[in-house]
Amino acid sequence: MSERVGAIKKADAETVWFYGFGVYQGETVPPENIGGMFSRLGIPSPTILLDNGYTVYGCECWWSSENEVKQIIGDRAVVTVSPPNCQS
């Protein structure tokens, strides 16, 4: 499983706050400081290893294939942000 994906924190009509591109790693239970209810209940969440070495979970972002995310971003301004708690 090495699908290239992108992870978005949030977006509006002009700006996309973007965690980055990376590789989908399958589903794992996030750490408690990140996953909240997911981790307490043992619910797996999509896990993405970003190119910058950080891990972001599907429960923290909107994510899809790299090509689809590029299309969604389009010509909007991109603000790169660090994932919550920056797990590497």
C-alpha positions as CSV (number, residue, x, y, z in Angstrom):
1,M,0.0,0.0,0.0
2,S,2.0,3.0,-1.2
3,E,-0.7,5.2,-2.7
4,R,0.3,8.9,-2.9
5,V,-2.2,11.1,-1.1
6,G,-2.6,14.7,0.1
7,A,-4.0,15.8,3.4
8,I,-6.0,19.1,3.9
9,K,-6.7,20.6,7.3
10,K,-9.4,23.0,6.0
11,A,-10.3,25.2,3.0
12,D,-12.4,28.1,2.0
13,A,-13.0,29.8,-1.4
14,E,-9.6,31.5,-1.5
15,T,-7.2,29.4,0.7
16,V,-6.3,25.8,1.5
17,W,-4.6,25.0,4.8
18,F,-2.5,22.0,3.8
19,Y,-0.7,19.3,5.8
20,G,1.1,18.1,2.7
21,F,1.5,15.1,0.4
22,G,2.6,11.7,1.6
23,V,1.9,8.0,1.4
24,Y,-1.2,6.2,2.7
25,Q,0.0,3.6,5.3
26,G,-3.3,1.7,5.8
27,E,-5.4,2.1,9.0
28,T,-4.1,2.2,12.5
29,V,-5.5,3.3,15.8
30,P,-4.2,6.8,16.5
31,P,-2.5,7.7,19.7
32,E,-4.8,9.0,22.4
33,N,-3.4,12.6,22.2
34,I,-4.5,12.7,18.6
35,G,-7.4,10.3,18.0
36,G,-9.5,11.1,21.0
37,M,-12.6,8.9,20.7
38,F,-10.9,6.9,17.9
39,S,-8.1,5.8,20.2
40,R,-10.2,5.4,23.3
41,L,-12.6,3.0,21.4
42,G,-9.8,1.3,19.4
43,I,-11.2,2.6,16.1
44,P,-8.6,2.5,13.2
45,S,-8.2,5.6,11.1
46,P,-6.4,6.1,7.8
47,T,-2.8,6.8,8.5
48,I,-0.7,9.0,6.2
49,L,3.1,9.4,6.4
50,L,3.7,12.8,5.1
51,D,6.8,13.6,3.0
52,N,8.1,15.8,5.8
53,G,8.2,12.8,8.1
54,Y,5.1,13.6,10.2
55,T,2.1,11.4,10.5
56,V,-1.4,12.6,10.1
57,Y,-4.6,10.6,10.6
58,G,-7.8,10.6,8.6
59,C,-9.7,11.7,11.7
60,E,-7.7,14.9,11.6
61,C,-8.1,15.9,8.0
62,W,-9.7,15.5,4.6
63,W,-7.5,13.4,2.4
64,S,-7.6,11.8,-1.1
65,S,-5.3,10.8,-3.9
66,E,-2.5,13.2,-4.7
67,N,-4.0,14.0,-8.1
68,E,-7.5,14.7,-6.7
69,V,-6.1,16.9,-3.9
70,K,-4.1,19.0,-6.6
71,Q,-7.4,19.4,-8.5
72,I,-9.2,20.5,-5.3
73,I,-6.5,23.0,-4.5
74,G,-6.7,24.4,-8.0
75,D,-5.6,28.0,-8.1
76,R,-6.3,28.8,-4.4
77,A,-3.5,30.0,-2.1
78,V,-1.9,27.2,-0.1
79,V,-0.9,27.7,3.5
80,T,1.3,24.7,4.7
81,V,0.5,23.8,8.4
82,S,2.0,21.2,10.7
83,P,-0.2,18.4,11.8
84,P,-1.6,18.5,15.4
85,N,0.9,17.2,17.9
86,C,3.4,16.5,15.0
87,Q,3.9,12.8,15.4
88,S,6.9,11.5,13.5
